[in-house]
């Protein structure tokens, strides 16, 4: 009935910290139901330095206003490094400022993954990232303040986004699996941030192989956006979180 109408179920406006990887767009549409669309605006982060992250934060309100002009239903800010750079509570503060700028509901990456972890009752997680260790340390501290413990973490130490995107997709699976298995005590799940590496298809593989629950930037983005947009549509084949919708 509504075929061909952009976002007739839900139209998500996504702020990406870098130009959006084409694979991320493809996999978003592989997972979401018909009638869920996204329009994106990209910021200027070229490498994961504090200067670049601070510059990106400055551009987020402008990006939110730009997305609002394309008739999106909500704003989703992707990328956790800029948020944890500013410390505890900045995720909520940023969501408020983006919402005010756009006149729309706004969700941050950090708040969505925390919400997903709590909903799935994940109190301890292994974390695998392509980041430098100092970003992992900030993530660990931010999550600890939310009563979520990272039991083991791996940082591949990559600074430039273009180098992250060159990683073969199986690297994400292998690093996450190893990090989980090497935890001193068995964690409740796995957390994989960063939109520049890996694949949404690794989620189901890891969950089945390890009998665990996986939260990534992508499944948290889809899950939180559909919930906020009141789209009740269980999505199968991409892990437990999306199947719970």
N, C-alpha and C positions, 0 to 999 in steps of 0.2 A: 504493500500500500504506500509506504513511504520510500520505496526504492529510489536511490539517486539523490535523496536529500541529505546533505552533510549533517551528521550528528543528530539524526532524528531521535535516537535514544539518548545520546550524550555526546557533547562536543567538549573535549578537554584541551585547554590551552597550556602547553608545556614550555617552561623556560629551561633550556639546556645550557650548561656552563660552557660548552664548546659546540661547534657545528655538529648537528646530530648525525651519529653514525648511520648509514643507510640500513645496516642490518637491524638496528633497533626499531626503525620504522616498520620494516618487513615483519619482524617478530611480534610487534604490537598488533598488527592487523591479522597475523596468524592466530593470535590468542583471543582477541575481543570478539563479541558477537556483532553481527551486522547492525549498522546504525550507530556504532560507537566510533567516533573519529577523533583525531587530534590535529591541532595546528601548533606549530612550534616557532619559537624565537630563540636564537642562539646568542650567547654572550662571547666574551673575548679571551677566555682562559686558553693559553697555549701550553703552559706548563704549570705544575702544581706547586707554585711558589706563593708565599703570603701576599706579595705585591699583586700578582695576577688575580688571586682570590678576592682581595679587597676591591680591586677594580671591577670585578664581576658583580660584587654586591651592590656597587654604586649604580649599575645598569639594570638591576632587577625591577625596580618600580617602573621604569620606562618600558621595559619588556612586558610587564603586566598590563600596562595601559594599552600597548600596541595589540596584545592578544584580545583585550576586551573589545577592540574595534572590529574584530573578526567574529563577533557574536558567539564566543565560547561560553560554556556554562560555568566553568570553574577554572582556577589557575593552579597548576602544579609546578612547584619549583624542584627541579632535579639537581642532584649533586650534594653530597654531604660535606666534602672538605671545606667549602666556604662557611658553612653553618658552624661546624665544630671549631673552626678558626676563631670565631667570636665567643665561644664558650657556652656554658649551660644556660638554657632558656632562650637562646637566640632563635631557635627554630620557631617558637611560638611568637616571638617578637617580629620575626620576618614575615610569618604568615599574616599577622595583623596589618603590617605595613603594605603588603602586596594586595590584601583584600581591600584596604582603603583606597589604594591607587587605582584598582580596577573596578571597584564597586561590585565585586563578585566574591564568592567563597574562595579561599586559598589554602593549599596544603603544601607543606614542605616535605622533602624527601626524608629528613630525619624524623619528623613527627609521624610520618606514615609507617616507617619501619618499626618504630617503637610501639605504635598502636597495633601493628600486625603481630609483633612479638608477644605483647600482652594478651591479645585475643587468642593466640595459639598457646598461651601459657608457657612461653619459652623464657626461662630465668637464667639459663646458662647457654652460651653459644661459642662455637669455634668461628673465627673470622678470617677470611682469606681476601686479600686485596692486592692490586698491582702497585699500590702507593708506596711512598717512602715511610719509614717507620714512625716518623714524628706525626704523620697524619693518623696512622693506626693508634698511636698513643692518645691522641686527642679524642678519637672515637671511643676508645676504651674508657677514658675518663668521663666523657659525656654520658655514655650508657650506664656506667657505674652509679652516677648521680640519679639515674632513673631506676635503680635497683635491678639492673641487668648486667650480668657478669660475663666477660669474655674470658673463657678458660684457657684458650690458646689462640695465637694469631700469627699469621704469616703476611709479611709485606715484601713484595718483589723488588721494591726500591726504584721504581720507574718514575721519572719526573715529567717527561714530555708526553702529552696525550697521543701524539702521533705514534710513539713507540708502544704505548699501551694497545693501540688498535692493531698493531702488527702481530700481537700474540696469537698463536693458533687457538681456536676455540677449545680444544681439549685441555689446554693449560689450566683453565679455570676449574674444570672438573678435577684434575689431578692435584692441584694445589689445595683446593677445598677438602678433598677426601683425605689427603695426607695430614692436613692441619687438624681435622676432626679426629682421626685415628690416633694422633700423637698427643691429644689432650690428656692430662694426668688423670682426670675423671671424665666419664662419658658425659658430654654436654647434651642439653635438650634439643639443640638444633645447630644450624649453620647460618651465618650471615655473610653475604657477598655484596658489598657495595661496588659502585663505579659502573657507569653506563658504556664505557669504552671497550670493555673486554667481555669474553665469554658469550653465553647464549642462554636464552630462557629455556632452551631444550635441555640444558644441564640440570635443571631443578628436579625434574622427575627421575632422571638417572641417579642422582645423588640420594634422593629420598628412598628409592627402591633398593639401591645397593647397600645403604647404611641404616635403613629403617629409622629415618629421622625426618625433621622438618626443615625446609630451607626458605630463608627470606632473602630476596635480592632486591635491588633497586627497581627492577622491572615488574616483578610480581606484586611488590608493595604498591607501586604506582597504579597499576591496573586495579588492584583490590580496593585501595583507598578511594580512587576516583569513582569507581562504580558504586561503592557504598555511599559516598557523599551524593552522587547523582541519583541514588535510589533505583539503580538498575540491578534487579535480582536475577542473576543468570549464572548458574554454576558452570565453570569452565574446566573441562577435563583434559588431561594430558600434559599439564604444566605445573603439577604439584598440588599439595594439599590446600594451600592458602586460596588459590583461585577456585578450586573445587568446592570450597566452603561458601562461596557467594550465593 
